[in-house]
Each structure stands twice: as C-alpha cells, then as structure tokens.
Amino acid sequence: LKLEMPTLNLDREVSLLATVPGVVQSLKRCAMTWQKLISRVLEEQLKKVPQGNGPLAEIYLWREKNATLSALTAQIKLPEVQKVLEILQEAESGFTGDLQIVLSDLRRHHMQAQDNAKFLSTLEHHLKNLSTGTGVDVISSTIPSLLNALRLVWIMSRHYNRDECMVPLLERISWEISARVRRVVDLQTLFKQDIAAAKKKIREARNTLEQWKKCYFTTCIQVEESGSKRYWKFDVTRLFEKTDYMVSICQDLYDIFQITEELHNMFIPELITVSENPKGVDELQREVNIVISPMEDLTFDPFSMESARDWAFVVEEFREDVTVEIVKQIFVEKHKDPPLYKSHPPVAGAISWSRSLSHRITHTITRFQEEEELLASERGMEVKQIYLQVAKKMKEYEDEKYLLWRERTEYMLPLLLKETLLTVSSATEEPVTTKKGVCFTLNFSPEIQEIIIETKYMEQLGLPVPEMARYVALQEDKYLRYTNKLKAMLDCYHNLMEMMNEAETKLLDHYIQELWRMLKAGHKRLTWKSVGIGEFIVQCTQTIGKLELLVHQIHHVSEDISSKLQSIESTNLFKFPCSKNGDKHPGAKEFFAYVKCEQAKVVEQLVRKYSAIPQLLIEVERRVANTNSGKSPKLASYYAYWENRIYQVLTQLIVKNLQAFNATVLANVPLLQIEAVLSVPEITLQPNASEIEKMTEQCIQDCVAVTKHFVRWMHGTCIECPAQHVKADEVITFSFYSDVSQSPLIIEQADLITQNVHKLLASLSKCLNQWKKYDLLWKSDRDAVLDRLAAEKPACVIFDEHLQFYMKIVQEVTQQPLIKDEQFIRLQLAPLALAVQENAKSWMMSLGKLLNELAREELFSLQDEIQVG
C-alpha cells in the first residue's frame, strides 16, 4: 500500500501556497484519494478473522494487521504528507475534518494492533509447543506457563483485559489441546499397540485434559489475588465442555484396555498347562479379541460430541460382552478352587460363588434384552448363546458339588459322632504310663463343625439336607458348649500337672489315679452321641478343682519350707571382729575365737529354723493322708525329697561360706595382726606359722561341723533320729555332717583355703630375712669381743668407730616401716625393731663401760707414775 504523492512543487511557504487556488484544488484531489485508501484498508482489516481454529492464527492475524497499519502510519508521518495537510488546513479548514477522522481511526487501530501483537508475541513460544511439541508430556509442561503468561497479558494489556478478547483466545487454546489429544489417542493405531503403551498414552492424554481445567481455575484464583479489578469470570461451558467430554471418552478407553488386559492375563501359561481343556482356553482368548474388535473399526469419531450416542452404544455393547466373557473365564479358571466369602464353608461357598457369577451374567443378559438393538445384532446373538452355555455348566457344577457333599455327609457323620470325647497321647518322649507324660486332647473332629456350617448354608441356598445333619446343626450350640467346657477342663488339667514336680506327683498319686479314672471314661466310653457328657464334664471339673486346691495348699507349705532353707543357705558363718581403731586389729587367737563364738550364736538360729520344717510337713500329711504322725507311708517319698533338699542346702551353706572365707583371705584388707619377734638366736612370727595354720584348719573344721547340729530324720519319716548310746560314755547322733563333710566341693574348698594361708605365711616369713643382717648383735660372743678389746687396749678412735656403727644401726632401724599388710594379715614389726635397737644400745653400753674402765686404769697408772716421780 502506497499513498499517491502530488506532482506539484511545494517548496514555498505553506501560507503562500494556501492562497494559490490551483495548488489547493490539486492537493484536495490527492487528499481525497488518501482518505478513500485508508478507509478501505481499515474496513478490510476489521473484516479479517484468524485463518484457523488454533491460537497461533490469532497471533498471526494481529501481526499482519500491525504490519499493514504500521506501513500506512509511517507514510502519513512523511514530511511531504504533513505539508499537504498543513496547506489544506491553512486554505480551507472545513475540508480536512473527514480526513482527520479517518486518520484518527488509523492511529487508534494501529495502536491496538501494535499492542495486541506485542503482548500476544509473549505467548507464541508456549503456543508453538502446544501446537507442534512432541508428545503430550510437552503439552502438560506447557499449560501452567502458558496460563501464567495469559494472566500477565490480562493484567497489562489495554485490549486483552476484556472478556470479548480473552474468551475467544482461551477457546482456541482449548481447541488446540483437544486436537493434540485427539491425534495422540488415535483409535486406528491405538488398538494395534501394546496394551501397556496404549494405557499410558490414554492416561497421559486424560491427565493433560484434566490439567488444562485445573490450571485454569488455579489462574482464576491468582488473578483475584493479584489485586486486578477485573476477574476471570468466563463461561466455563464454552471453554471445557469439549475437553470434559474427551476426558470421559479417555476414561472409557482406559477402562476398556484395563479390562482387556485383565482378560488376557487370565490366560497365563500356567492356566493353559494345567487346564483339562487347553483348546477351550484358546477359544476364550479368541473370544476376547472378538469383543474388542468393534473398537478398531469405528465409523465415527468417538471424541465428537455429536457421536455421543453412537459411542455410548459401543461401550455398552462392550461391557455386556465383557461381563459374560469375564464370568466365563473366572469360572473356567477358578471352579476347582473357587474364592470363598468370609466364613463360608468349602462346598456351600463354592455353590454360592457359582450362583453369584450366574447372577451377574443373568443380570447382564436381562439388561441386554431390554436393548432390542443390541439383542438383534449378530454379536448380541453370540453373547446370548455363550450365556446359555456358561449357565448350563454352572448348574452342572453346583449339582455335582451338592450331591458329593450329601453322599459324604450321610456316610461320615454317623462315624464321626461315634468317636470318643477324648484321646490320650504322650506330651513328651516319656512313656504314656508316666504321670507327667499323659496328655488328654479333645477329640471333636473339625469335620463335624464343617458339616454343621455346610448344612446351615445349604438350607439358606434352598437345598435339601440329610435329617441327621439337620439335627446336628440344630444342636450346634450344645456341641459348642461341650467343646468349650472340655477344652477349659483339659487346660486346667494340663496346667495342674505342669504345676507339680515329681515329688508332688508321687505324693498325690492316689488323687491323680482317681482323676485319670474319670478322664478315661471320656476316652473309652463316652461318645458325641452319649447323654452323659454334661455330667462327665462337671465331675471332672470338680475333681480337678479339688486337686488344684490341694496342690496350692501344698505349694504354700513348700514355699514356707523353701523360705527357711533359703534363709539357712544364705547365712553368714564367718563374722569377723571390727578393729578397735583404724590401726589396731585383734590377734590371731582372738580373731579365730571371735569367729567361733559368733558361729555358735548363728547355729542356734539355724537349728530353730530347721526344727520347724517337720511341723510343716506334718501339715501336708494332715491334708493329704488325714494323719499328723510325721511318719505316714504315703508321704515317705515326700519326706525323702525334702531331706535331700536339706542336704543340698547345707552343702551349699558350707561351700558358699568357705568360698567367702577364701575370698577374705585373699583380699587386701587386714582383719587380724601378728608380730615379728626376736627369739634369740632366730627372728620368728608370733604366733608362728604352724600355729596360725592350725587355727585356720580348726576354723574350717568348725564351719563344716555346723552341720552336726542338723539331726537326720528316721527312714520314711520327718522325725529326728534319737541319740544312740554305743557305750556307757559314748553317744552317737545321726546328723548331716557325715555326708556333707565328704562333699568333694567342700574338701576342695578347704584345701584351697589352707594352701592360700600357707602361701601367705611363707611370704610374711620371707620378708623377715632382711632383718637377719643384724643377727651379729645377738649371735656374737659379747664377752669374748670385749675381752679381746680390753687386751688390745685400742685407741679411742677405735672405740669411736664401734660406737658409731651401733648408733647407725639404731638410727637405721628407726627408719624401717613397722607395719606390713598382706592379704588378711597385718604384721607388726615394732617388737622386732625394738629388740634390735635394744641389742645395739646394749653393745654401746658395754663398749662405753669398757672404755671407761680402760681410761680409769690409764688415769690411775698415770697418777702412780706422778707420785713415784
């Protein structure tokens, strides 16, 4: 488009040219041409519409309008055109009025086109992805960003912020999304693909359509929250009616593929392998392919809303076909091991399962018959024929199941009711004859319960049942009551037998035999048809209850005896004296005398506890044998059991105390003290090692001898043996001492203590060897040494050396440690040190006396010489 320019020379001034009539007339003609051209172009542009249904067509339209109007606007702005307009305005102002209106329209439409082209260009990238992007995943990722861009255009644009502009654009976008989904979900190729791939495509297509609607409403909320005064309140029917319909079609297609996949999965290789009729399975597979074949050759577009009725007809026909096929396949696959409803028995459950399948296809065929068009079709007739075949097989299946059950029930039920109430088995590897091994179990066959349940369900199904089965089913509550009570009674029996140890089992043998006699009636005589079952349960329960009460009473006495024995076993027989102060400990004799004295006190308490045991056993005798003699033959084994327990307790008492004493010996805590003394000519311990070892051995013997105070019982009783007078002056008491003292554990522990004390005393004796370096103080012949010195009459220096030597010994001894602690003994070295010092000082006194005597002799001699001179 190009404006026609005047051929006149317009170089002169505007005011001068406006006065020339010829120039003005020529320019008027030219301006009229411009006005017509611009008006025609504007009219043409306003009539233009987007070429296509997609949103890109609208962008291209506004881009084309902008290009056209921009070209005209640029020419209007040329200096030559502007000068022509000025001359005409100067010459005749009224003439240019219409032209200015046209120019104003041009500017307005140009600004609109320019603004729309600019804002719509921000959508171009998203819309191209929507139109040409590969795969629906690109569409799904594009929709959120596209709607966000549309929201910005709505807020910022001066033209696309009105419903009349935005709604058509959104309709075009909705159309584009629908078209892309339609290309992806192409039924011509979809049914030829792998089912999993087809399902994926349909699922993605459906999700894309749903995302378009979801993102739209999300954007509506964002527009409101942005503060814009104009909200998105568009007609959603115009925008989503088509896509919503396509979502429903996608769901139908997905369901069709899902059902087809499930049908094909039923024909797994394992089914074909184990099937008695593999050809029949192949036939079913072919029938499945026939069911879905109409979908591949549709004569209409299923996504077109105009074809909604045709599509509904196809889907309904498919569902009818599939229902019959599914039921048929389920029956073929599962009839040997049908899935049962909760609490249903096997046979009645299988019949109920078969009837439920039959009801499903019957209901389907009934609906099928209501649609004359469906029934009249060739496929409809085929479906009806399949239904009749399947229904016939199901009826045969139900009849066979029922007849087999009835025959077995009539044969087995009388036999089962003749079974005894209980059976006997061994709970352990012990022979059944042993009391602990006997185990009575309930002998109520689960098959009876199953027959009862089957009978009830058979009657609910309207099938006749045997009279005996009906009678037993009516007695179900009674049998349930009997079995529950028998289980509870047997649980009590077995718990009671577990409560008793071997000694108690022997003690209560008479009571247990009586209980067995009752229980064996349920094992040998009573059956499930007997009338005395209730009385049997009552008698057994009462007898078990009485025996259980007796056992609890015996256990109560046993706990008292065990408590006393535990107290005896945990008694401390070695109580040691406390030191008078931190350093002073008792001597060896005082220490062992204290231990012996304390033992005597403890023994009195132990004997009192021991003497109380027979009275407790007599209490058991009174309850079990109805006597209180302490020598009932029925309790002989029970007396022996407790006497053996007492022996074990006394043995443990001595062993534990000797172990504790040995630990005390080895511990580095002094409990007694001994002294190192000088017994010329030797350094020894006081008391000496031999005496201490004898005291230790005697202490051990005293500990073991504690058991002499525990007098044994006479055989078969709990009465203490009387003292036996062997000779006039010799009395023998039968105690546990003779047995306990021979225990290898006690002998071993006693030897260990003796060895440890011996090693300790040897170690203490060895530490005295360092004091032997002073033995010249008492081993030398002092008189001979002094006589020799007196004869030699040495110089004073010699005497000084001797005196310094003994003075050094005194000082050296003073610095020696006077206490040595080793294990449980403290060795006092002070007496030895004092003796050494005394000997050294004695030598010093003797030397001083000799020196004094020699000095006096010298003095007297010198005095005599002076007097003579």
C-alpha positions, 0 to 999 in steps of 0.5 A: 500500500502506497499513498499517491504523492502530488506532482506539484512543487511545494517548496514555498511557504505553506501560507503562500501556497494556501492562497494559490487556488490551483495548488489547493484544488490539486492537493484536495484531489490527492487528499481525497484519494488518501482518505478513500485508501485508508478507509478501505484498508481499515474496513478490510482489516476489521473484516479479517478473522484468524485463518484457523481454529488454533491460537497461533492464527490469532497471533498471526492475524494481529501481526499482519494487521500491525504490519499493514497499519504500521506501513500506512502510519509511517507514510502519513508521518512523511514530511511531504504528507504533513505539508499537504495537510498543513496547506489544506488546513491553512486554505480551507479548514472545513475540508480536512475534518473527514480526513482527520477522522479517518486518520484518527481511526488509523492511529487508534487501530494501529495502536491496538494492533501494535499492542495486541501483537506485542503482548500476544508475541509473549505467548507464541513460544508456549503456543508453538509447543502446544501446537507442534511439541512432541508428545503430550508430556510437552503439552502438560509442561506447557499449560501452567506457563502458558496460563501464567503468561495469559494472566500477565497479558490480562493484567497489562494489556489495554485490549486483552483485559476484556472478556470479548478478547480473552474468551475467544483466545482461551477457546482456541487454546482449548481447541488446540489441546483437544486436537493434540489429544485427539491425534495422540489417542488415535483409535486406528493405531491405538488398538494395534499397540501394546496394551501397556503403551496404549494405557499410558498414552490414554492416561497421559492424554486424560491427565493433560485434559484434566490439567488444562481445567485445573490450571485454569481455575488455579489462574482464576484464583491468582488473578483475584489475588493479584489485586486486578479489578477485573476477574476471570469470570468466563463461561466455563461451558464454552471453554471445557465442555469439549475437553470434559467430554474427551476426558470421559471418552479417555476414561472409557478407553482406559477402562476398556484396555484395563479390562482387556488386559485383565482378560488376557492375563487370565490366560497365563501359561500356567492356566493353559498347562494345567487346564483339562481343556487347553483348546477351550482356553484358546477359544476364550482368548479368541473370544476376547479379541472378538469383543474388542474388535468393534473398537478398531473399526469405528465409523465415527469419531468417538471424541465428537460430541455429536457421536455421543450416542453412537459411542455410548452404544459401543461401550455398552455393547462392550461391557455386556460382552465383557461381563459374560466373557469375564464370568466365563473365564473366572469360572473356567479358571477358578471352579476347582478352587473357587474364592470363598466369602468370609466364613463360608464353608468349602462346598456351600461357598463354592455353590454360592460363588457359582450362583453369584457369577450366574447372577451377574451374567443373568443380570447382564443378559436381562439388561441386554434384552431390554436393548432390542438393538443390541439383542438383534445384532449378530454379536448380541446373538453370540453373547446370548448363546455363550450365556446359555452355555456358561449357565448350563455348566454352572448348574452342572457344577453346583449339582455335582458339588451338592450331591458329593457333599450329601453322599459324604455327609450321610456316610461320615457323620454317623462315624464321626459322632461315634468317636470318643470325647477324648484321646490320650497321647504322650506330651513328651518322649516319656512313656504314656504310663508316666504321670507327667507324660499323659496328655488328654486332647479333645477329640471333636473332629473339625469335620463335624463343625464343617458339616454343621456350617455346610448344612446351615448354608445349604438350607439358606441356598434352598437345598435339601439336607440329610435329617441327621445333619439337620439335627446336628446343626440344630444342636450346634450350640450344645456341641459348642458348649461341650467343646468349650467346657472340655477344652477349659477342663483339659487346660486346667488339667494340663496346667495342674500337672505342669504345676507339680514336680515329681515329688508332688506327683508321687505324693498325690498319686492316689488323687491323680489315679482317681482323676485319670479314672474319670478322664478315661471314661471320656476316652473309652466310653463316652461318645458325641452321641452319649447323654452323659457328657454334661455330667462327665464334664462337671465331675471332672471339673470338680475333681480337678478343682479339688486337686488344684486346691490341694496342690496350692495348699501344698505349694504354700507349705513348700514355699514356707519350707523353701523360705527357711532353707533359703534363709539357712543357705544364705547365712553368714558363718564367718563374722569377723571382729571390727578393729578397735581403731583404724590401726589396731586389729585383734590377734590371731587367737582372738580373731579365730575365737571371735569367729567361733563364738559368733558361729555358735550364736548363728547355729542356734538360729539355724537349728530353730529354723530347721526344727520347724520344717517337720511341723510343716510337713506334718501339715501336708500329711494332715491334708493329704493322708488325714494323719499328723504322725510325721511318719505316714507311708504315703508321704515317705517319698515326700519326706525323702525329697525334702531331706535331700533338699536339706542336704543340698542346702547345707552343702551349699551353706558350707561351700558358699561360706568357705568360698567367702572365707577364701575370698577374705583371705585373699583380699587386701584388707587386714582383719587380724595382726601378728608380730615379728619377734626376736627369739634369740638366736632366730627372728620368728612370727608370733604366733608362728606359722604352724600355729596360725595354720592350725587355727585356720584348719580348726576354723574350717573344721568348725564351719563344716561341723555346723552341720552336726547340729542338723539331726537326720530324720528316721527312714520314711519319716520327718522325725529326728533320729534319737541319740544312740548310746554305743557305750556307757560314755559314748553317744552317737547322733545321726546328723548331716555332717557325715555326708556333707563333710565328704562333699568333694566341693567342700574338701576342695574348698578347704584345701584351697583355703589352707594352701592360700594361708600357707602361701601367705605365711611363707611370704610374711616369713620371707620378708623377715630375712632382711632383718637377719643382717643384724643377727651379729648383735645377738649371735656374737660372743659379747664377752669374748669381743670385749675381752679381746678389746680390753687386751688390745687396749685400742685407741679411742678412735677405735672405740669411736668407730664401734660406737658409731656403727651401733648408733647407725644401726639404731638410727637405721632401724628407726627408719624401717616401716613397722607395719606390713599388710598382706592379704588378711594379715597385718604384721607388726614389726615394732617388737622386732625393731625394738629388740634390735635397737635394744641389742645395739644400745646394749653393745654401746653400753658395754663398749662405753663401760669398757672404755671407761674402765680402760681410761680409769686404769690409764688415769690411775697408772698415770697418777702412780707414775706422778707420785713415784716421780 
